[in-house]
């Protein structure tokens, strides 16, 4: 029985590269989509070197070199010739070695294989991507905008594009085109299939595990949110105007339409939910927008935090694709640097072990929260001194590596102070119940009082 894709996707452990070795293996594509003739190994040699897979050997002088299985297939696809051909990489994994005058670099991808998977070395570490993944760089701009904390009543008005994991509520007024995940966990909500009759929907499925991003573009206006366009949970909405960011997200939307497929199974009705007043802040600052997994700002944000670091996420998993844990490493590096770290999670039973473990770490506090102000903590945001990060990504190996996600880093003292206060209010259990909820509670209290008087009379 073959293992599922995610079980096979083991990220190779960091290789400790001896600083004097004058040769490195840079990339390996063992099992390309379609034609196996395109498989290749990319190497860098400062001196004469020899690449071997224990069956064949290929010798080179100084420089960067490609060895392909078939030169014609390689040229047809990549547009330039390889330096050598004839290597036959095992689809089930094997060890390859690059030898040079002062040592050898060994790469073993046994049991870590999948169709279309490219292993590549970056910053001394091995990572992976799929052939068809994009490579959108982050985009920065100075903007003015608004942050809204949910629960709230929020309607998107105008004409544009919307990306979301799922959509269950028609909080839209205008003409919109949607990109949503074709196979969300639990199935496509029945409400979404109704909305797909009203608006143009694209259902996406591909090498990304899920299309989990949440954004909208209306001309040069950008909306990025942690929520699936419903507003009952604690979440964050960010609005701003930026031609540069709008253009980036339009390109991402258009790029991802190549993954359009038929919708998957339909689930039951998700049901109605409450809304609230919400809190808002108008701000000016510098934003940097990242499209994941092309660029991921989360680990760097945590490690580079100063004074304090607040992490608010529904749940957290420290498991990675190998025996490392970049999320845990980043948190430890922050706390060891004297940063006060707090991790706030939703009130789920599965979070209890994570809270206990994180609270055992020096300099780290963790707790689960619940509030009459919102149904669940669904936001994913980080706050440090003068800077915040807001993202659609859940804090596990899928959200931080395999899913299509979005993140925005905002450099602004006012935004940092605002979300710091929101975090601390939820952490301490301070509730700012909206007028609609207050009236509901008042009505319940009056009815209870009236009933009690009737019983006593």
C-alpha positions as CSV (number, residue, x, y, z in Angstrom):
1,X,0.0,0.0,0.0
2,X,1.4,3.4,-0.9
3,X,1.6,6.1,1.7
4,X,-0.4,9.3,1.3
5,X,1.3,12.3,-0.2
6,X,1.8,14.1,3.1
7,X,3.2,11.0,4.9
8,X,5.8,10.7,2.2
9,X,6.7,14.4,2.3
10,X,9.5,14.2,4.8
11,X,11.7,17.3,4.7
12,X,15.3,16.2,4.9
13,X,17.1,17.1,8.0
14,X,19.5,20.0,7.9
15,X,22.9,19.0,6.6
16,X,25.9,20.2,8.5
17,X,28.1,21.5,5.6
18,X,31.8,21.5,6.4
19,X,32.9,25.0,5.4
20,X,35.9,23.7,3.4
21,X,34.1,21.4,1.1
22,X,34.3,22.9,-2.4
23,X,31.3,21.1,-3.9
24,X,27.6,20.9,-3.1
25,X,24.5,19.2,-4.5
26,X,22.0,22.1,-5.0
27,X,18.8,20.5,-6.5
28,X,17.4,17.1,-7.2
29,X,14.3,16.3,-9.2
30,X,14.0,12.5,-9.0
31,X,10.4,12.0,-10.3
32,X,9.1,14.8,-12.5
33,X,5.5,15.1,-13.7
34,X,5.1,13.3,-17.0
35,X,8.3,12.6,-18.8
36,X,11.0,10.9,-16.6
37,X,13.6,12.2,-19.0
38,X,13.4,15.6,-17.3
39,X,14.8,14.3,-14.0
40,X,18.0,16.1,-13.1
41,X,20.6,16.9,-10.5
42,X,22.1,20.4,-10.1
43,X,25.6,20.7,-8.5
44,X,28.1,23.4,-7.8
45,X,31.9,22.7,-7.9
46,X,34.7,25.1,-7.0
47,X,37.2,22.4,-8.1
48,X,37.0,19.3,-10.3
49,X,34.2,17.1,-9.0
50,X,32.4,13.8,-9.7
51,X,28.7,13.0,-9.2
52,X,27.7,9.3,-8.7
53,X,24.6,7.4,-7.9
54,X,26.6,4.2,-7.3
55,X,25.8,3.1,-10.9
56,X,27.1,5.9,-13.1
57,X,29.7,8.7,-12.7
58,X,29.8,12.2,-14.2
59,X,32.9,14.4,-13.9
60,X,33.0,18.2,-14.2
61,X,35.3,21.2,-13.8
62,X,34.6,24.2,-11.7
63,X,31.1,25.8,-12.1
64,X,27.4,25.0,-11.8
65,X,26.3,21.9,-13.7
66,X,23.2,20.0,-14.6
67,X,23.0,16.3,-15.1
68,X,19.8,15.1,-16.8
69,X,18.4,11.7,-17.6
70,X,17.7,12.7,-21.2
71,X,19.2,15.8,-22.8
72,X,16.4,16.3,-25.4
73,X,13.6,16.1,-22.8
74,X,15.5,18.5,-20.6
75,X,16.0,21.1,-23.4
76,X,12.4,20.8,-24.5
77,X,11.2,21.7,-21.0
78,X,13.8,24.0,-19.6
79,X,15.1,25.7,-22.7
80,X,18.8,25.0,-22.2
81,X,21.0,21.9,-22.5
82,X,22.3,20.0,-19.5
83,X,26.0,19.5,-19.0
84,X,25.6,15.7,-19.1
85,X,22.9,13.1,-19.5
86,X,22.4,9.5,-18.5
87,X,21.6,9.6,-14.8
88,X,18.7,7.4,-13.8
89,X,17.4,8.4,-10.4
90,X,15.3,5.9,-8.5
91,X,11.7,7.0,-7.9
92,X,11.7,5.2,-4.6
93,X,14.8,7.0,-3.4
94,X,18.6,6.4,-3.3
95,X,21.8,8.0,-2.2
96,X,23.8,10.3,-4.5
97,X,27.3,11.6,-3.8
98,X,29.2,14.6,-5.1
99,X,33.0,14.1,-4.6
100,X,35.6,16.8,-4.8
101,X,39.2,17.2,-3.8
102,X,38.6,17.9,-0.2
103,X,35.5,16.0,0.7
104,X,32.1,14.8,-0.5
105,X,28.5,16.0,-0.3
106,X,25.9,13.2,0.2
107,X,22.2,13.4,-0.5
108,X,19.8,10.6,0.4
109,X,16.2,11.0,-0.5
110,X,15.1,7.4,0.3
111,X,11.5,7.2,1.4
112,X,11.0,11.0,0.8
113,X,9.7,10.9,-2.7
114,X,6.6,12.1,-4.5
115,X,5.7,13.0,-8.1
116,X,6.9,16.5,-9.1
117,X,8.9,17.0,-5.9
118,X,12.1,19.1,-6.2
119,X,14.5,19.1,-3.3
120,X,16.7,22.2,-3.1
121,X,19.3,23.5,-0.7
122,X,18.9,27.0,0.7
123,X,20.9,28.6,3.5
124,X,22.7,25.3,4.2
125,X,19.4,23.4,4.6
126,X,17.4,21.1,2.4
127,X,13.8,22.1,1.6
128,X,11.3,21.1,-1.0
129,X,8.7,22.4,-3.5
130,X,6.6,21.0,-6.2
131,X,7.4,21.7,-9.9
132,X,4.2,23.6,-10.5
133,X,4.4,25.8,-7.4
134,X,4.7,29.5,-8.1
135,X,7.5,31.8,-6.8
136,X,5.8,35.1,-6.0
137,X,8.1,37.3,-4.0
138,X,6.7,39.4,-1.2
139,X,5.5,42.9,-2.0
140,X,5.9,46.0,0.2
141,X,4.1,49.4,0.2
142,X,3.3,52.3,2.4
143,X,-0.4,52.4,2.9
144,X,-3.3,53.8,4.8
145,X,-6.1,51.5,5.8
146,X,-8.4,50.0,8.4
147,X,-8.2,47.0,10.8
148,X,-11.5,45.4,11.9
149,X,-11.6,42.9,14.8
150,X,-14.5,40.4,14.5
151,X,-17.2,39.5,15.5
152,X,-18.6,42.3,13.3
153,X,-21.1,43.1,10.6
154,X,-19.1,43.4,7.4
155,X,-20.2,43.4,3.8
156,X,-17.8,43.6,0.8
157,X,-19.3,46.0,-1.7
158,X,-18.2,46.6,-5.3
159,X,-16.7,44.5,-8.1
160,X,-13.7,42.2,-7.8
161,X,-12.2,38.9,-6.9
162,X,-12.4,36.9,-3.7
163,X,-10.3,34.0,-2.5
164,X,-11.3,31.8,0.4
165,X,-11.1,28.3,1.8
166,X,-14.9,28.1,2.0
167,X,-17.8,30.7,1.7
168,X,-21.0,30.1,3.7
169,X,-22.5,33.6,4.0
170,X,-23.5,36.1,1.3
171,X,-21.7,39.0,2.9
172,X,-21.2,40.5,-0.6
173,X,-23.0,43.3,-2.5
174,X,-21.9,43.6,-6.1
175,X,-20.2,41.5,-8.8
176,X,-17.6,39.1,-7.6
177,X,-15.6,36.1,-8.9
178,X,-14.5,33.5,-6.3
179,X,-11.7,31.0,-6.0
180,X,-12.3,28.3,-3.3
181,X,-11.0,25.0,-2.3
182,X,-12.6,22.1,-4.1
183,X,-12.1,19.6,-1.3
184,X,-12.2,21.3,2.1
185,X,-12.0,19.2,5.2
186,X,-15.5,17.9,5.9
187,X,-16.8,18.8,2.4
188,X,-18.1,21.8,0.6
189,X,-20.7,23.6,2.7
190,X,-24.2,23.4,1.2
191,X,-24.5,27.2,1.4
192,X,-21.5,27.5,-0.9
193,X,-23.1,25.5,-3.6
194,X,-26.1,27.9,-3.5
195,X,-23.8,30.9,-3.7
196,X,-22.0,29.3,-6.7
197,X,-25.3,29.7,-8.5
198,X,-25.3,33.5,-7.9
199,X,-21.6,34.3,-8.4
200,X,-18.9,32.8,-10.6
201,X,-17.0,30.2,-8.6
202,X,-13.7,28.4,-9.4
203,X,-13.1,25.2,-7.4
204,X,-9.4,24.6,-7.0
205,X,-7.5,21.4,-6.4
206,X,-3.8,20.6,-7.0
207,X,-0.4,20.0,-5.5
208,X,-1.1,22.5,-2.7
209,X,-2.8,20.5,0.0
210,X,-5.5,23.2,0.4
211,X,-6.3,26.6,-1.1
212,X,-6.7,28.2,2.3
213,X,-6.0,31.9,1.6
214,X,-8.6,34.6,2.3
215,X,-8.3,37.9,0.4
216,X,-10.2,40.2,-2.0
217,X,-9.2,42.7,-4.5
218,X,-11.5,45.5,-5.7
219,X,-9.5,47.7,-8.1
220,X,-6.6,48.9,-6.0
221,X,-8.3,48.1,-2.8
222,X,-7.1,45.0,-0.9
223,X,-8.8,43.0,1.9
224,X,-6.9,40.3,3.7
225,X,-8.6,38.4,6.5
226,X,-8.1,35.4,8.8
227,X,-11.8,34.5,8.3
228,X,-13.8,32.6,5.6
229,X,-16.0,35.7,5.0
230,X,-18.2,35.1,8.0
231,X,-17.7,37.1,11.2
232,X,-18.8,35.2,14.3
233,X,-15.4,34.2,15.5
234,X,-12.5,36.3,16.9
235,X,-10.7,37.2,13.7
236,X,-9.0,40.1,11.9
237,X,-9.9,42.0,8.7
238,X,-7.3,44.3,7.1
239,X,-8.2,46.8,4.4
240,X,-5.9,49.1,2.5
241,X,-5.3,50.6,-0.9
242,X,-2.2,49.6,-2.8
243,X,-1.7,49.2,-6.6
244,X,1.3,47.0,-6.0
245,X,-0.3,44.6,-3.6
246,X,-3.5,44.5,-5.7
247,X,-1.5,43.6,-8.8
248,X,0.3,40.8,-6.9
249,X,-2.9,39.2,-5.7
250,X,-4.6,39.5,-9.1
251,X,-1.6,37.6,-10.5
252,X,-1.9,34.9,-7.8
253,X,-5.6,34.5,-8.4
254,X,-5.1,34.2,-12.2
255,X,-2.2,31.8,-11.7
256,X,-4.2,29.5,-9.4
257,X,-7.0,29.1,-11.9
258,X,-4.9,26.5,-13.6
259,X,-5.9,24.2,-10.7
260,X,-9.6,24.6,-11.5
261,X,-11.5,21.3,-11.1
262,X,-14.9,19.9,-10.3
263,X,-16.2,20.6,-6.8
264,X,-15.8,17.7,-4.3
265,X,-18.4,16.2,-2.0
266,X,-21.0,18.5,-0.5
267,X,-21.4,18.6,3.3
268,X,-24.4,19.6,5.4
269,X,-25.6,23.1,6.1
270,X,-23.3,25.0,8.4
271,X,-26.1,27.0,9.9
272,X,-26.6,30.6,11.0
273,X,-24.3,32.6,13.3
274,X,-24.3,35.8,15.3
275,X,-22.5,39.0,14.4
276,X,-21.2,41.8,16.6
277,X,-20.1,45.4,16.6
278,X,-16.4,44.7,16.3
279,X,-13.5,47.1,17.0
280,X,-11.8,49.2,14.3
281,X,-8.6,51.1,13.9
282,X,-7.6,53.4,11.0
283,X,-3.9,53.2,10.4
284,X,-1.0,54.2,8.3
285,X,2.1,52.1,8.0
286,X,4.3,49.8,5.9
287,X,2.8,46.5,4.8
288,X,4.6,43.5,3.4
289,X,2.4,40.9,1.8
290,X,3.5,37.3,1.4
291,X,2.0,34.5,-0.6
292,X,2.7,31.1,1.0
293,X,4.4,28.8,0.5
294,X,6.4,31.0,-1.9
295,X,7.6,33.1,1.0
296,X,6.8,32.5,4.6
297,X,7.4,35.3,7.2
298,X,6.2,33.5,10.3
299,X,9.4,31.9,11.6
300,X,11.5,35.0,10.9
301,X,8.9,37.2,12.6
302,X,9.0,35.1,15.7
303,X,12.8,34.9,15.9
304,X,13.2,38.6,15.3
305,X,10.6,39.8,17.8
306,X,11.7,42.2,20.5
307,X,10.5,42.8,24.1
308,X,7.4,40.7,23.8
309,X,5.7,38.3,21.4
310,X,2.0,37.5,21.4
311,X,0.8,34.5,19.3
312,X,-2.9,34.1,18.8
313,X,-4.0,31.0,16.8
314,X,-6.8,28.5,17.0
315,X,-4.4,25.6,17.6
316,X,-0.7,24.8,17.2
317,X,1.2,21.7,16.1
318,X,5.0,21.6,16.5
319,X,5.3,18.5,14.2
320,X,7.3,19.0,11.0
321,X,8.2,16.8,8.1
322,X,11.3,15.5,9.7
323,X,12.5,15.4,13.3
324,X,13.1,19.1,13.4
325,X,10.5,21.7,14.4
326,X,11.1,25.2,13.0
327,X,8.1,26.6,14.8
328,X,9.4,25.3,18.2
329,X,12.9,26.4,17.3
330,X,11.7,30.0,16.5
331,X,9.7,30.2,19.8
332,X,12.7,28.9,21.8
333,X,15.1,31.4,20.1
334,X,12.8,34.2,20.9
335,X,12.3,33.3,24.6
336,X,16.0,32.7,25.1
337,X,16.7,36.1,23.7
338,X,14.7,37.6,26.6
339,X,11.4,38.1,24.7
340,X,8.2,37.6,26.8
341,X,6.2,35.0,24.8
342,X,2.5,34.4,25.2
343,X,0.6,31.8,23.1
344,X,-3.2,32.0,23.1
345,X,-5.2,29.1,21.7
346,X,-8.9,28.4,21.2
347,X,-10.7,26.4,23.8
348,X,-10.3,23.0,22.2
349,X,-9.7,19.8,24.1
350,X,-6.8,18.9,21.7
351,X,-5.0,22.1,22.7
352,X,-4.5,21.0,26.4
353,X,-1.3,19.1,25.7
354,X,0.1,22.0,23.7
355,X,-0.7,24.5,26.5
356,X,0.9,22.2,29.1
357,X,4.0,21.7,27.0
358,X,4.5,25.4,25.9
359,X,3.9,26.6,29.5
360,X,6.8,24.3,30.6
361,X,9.2,26.2,28.4
362,X,11.3,29.0,30.0
363,X,9.9,32.4,29.2
364,X,6.7,31.1,27.6
365,X,3.1,31.3,28.8
366,X,0.3,29.5,27.1
367,X,-3.5,29.3,27.7
368,X,-6.8,28.5,26.1
369,X,-9.4,31.2,25.9
370,X,-13.2,31.4,25.6
371,X,-15.4,34.5,25.7
372,X,-19.0,35.5,25.5
373,X,-17.9,38.1,22.9
374,X,-17.1,35.5,20.2
375,X,-17.8,31.9,19.3
376,X,-14.2,30.7,18.9
377,X,-10.7,32.2,18.5
378,X,-10.1,31.7,14.7
379,X,-7.7,34.6,14.1
380,X,-4.0,33.9,13.3
381,X,-1.9,36.9,14.3
382,X,1.4,37.7,16.0
383,X,2.2,41.0,17.8
384,X,5.6,42.4,18.8
385,X,6.9,45.8,19.5
386,X,5.9,48.0,16.5
387,X,5.0,45.2,14.2
388,X,2.2,42.6,13.6
389,X,1.7,39.6,11.3
390,X,-1.8,38.6,10.2
391,X,-2.2,35.4,8.2
392,X,-4.7,32.8,7.0
393,X,-2.3,30.0,7.8
394,X,-2.9,27.6,10.7
395,X,0.2,26.9,12.7
396,X,0.9,23.4,11.6
397,X,3.0,21.8,8.9
398,X,0.2,22.1,6.3
399,X,-0.6,25.7,6.9
400,X,3.1,26.8,7.1
401,X,4.4,24.7,4.1
402,X,1.9,22.8,2.0
403,X,-1.2,25.1,1.8
404,X,-1.8,28.1,-0.4
405,X,-2.0,30.9,2.2
406,X,-1.5,34.6,2.6
407,X,0.1,36.8,5.3
408,X,0.6,40.5,5.8
409,X,3.2,42.1,8.1
410,X,2.3,45.6,9.2
411,X,5.0,47.9,10.6
412,X,3.0,50.4,12.8
413,X,3.2,51.3,16.4
414,X,-0.5,52.1,16.5
415,X,-1.5,48.7,14.9
416,X,0.9,46.9,17.3
417,X,-0.6,48.7,20.3
418,X,-4.1,48.1,19.1
419,X,-3.7,44.3,18.6
420,X,-1.7,44.1,21.8
421,X,-4.7,45.4,23.6
422,X,-7.1,43.0,21.8
423,X,-4.8,40.1,22.7
424,X,-4.5,41.1,26.4
425,X,-8.2,41.6,26.6
426,X,-8.9,38.1,25.4
427,X,-6.1,36.7,27.5
428,X,-7.5,38.3,30.6
429,X,-11.1,37.6,29.8
430,X,-12.1,41.2,29.3
431,X,-15.3,41.2,27.2
432,X,-16.6,44.0,25.1
433,X,-20.0,42.6,24.2
434,X,-21.7,44.2,21.2
435,X,-25.0,46.1,21.6
436,X,-26.9,43.3,19.7
437,X,-25.6,40.6,22.1
438,X,-26.1,42.9,25.1
439,X,-29.8,43.4,24.1
440,X,-30.2,39.7,23.7
441,X,-28.8,39.0,27.2
442,X,-31.0,41.8,28.6
443,X,-34.0,40.2,27.0
444,X,-33.1,36.8,28.5
445,X,-32.7,38.4,31.9
446,X,-36.0,40.2,31.7
447,X,-37.9,37.1,30.7
448,X,-36.2,35.1,33.5
449,X,-37.2,37.8,35.9
450,X,-40.8,37.9,34.6
451,X,-41.0,34.1,34.9
452,X,-39.7,34.2,38.5
453,X,-42.3,36.9,39.5
454,X,-45.1,34.8,38.0
455,X,-43.9,31.8,40.0
456,X,-43.7,33.8,43.3
457,X,-47.1,35.5,42.8
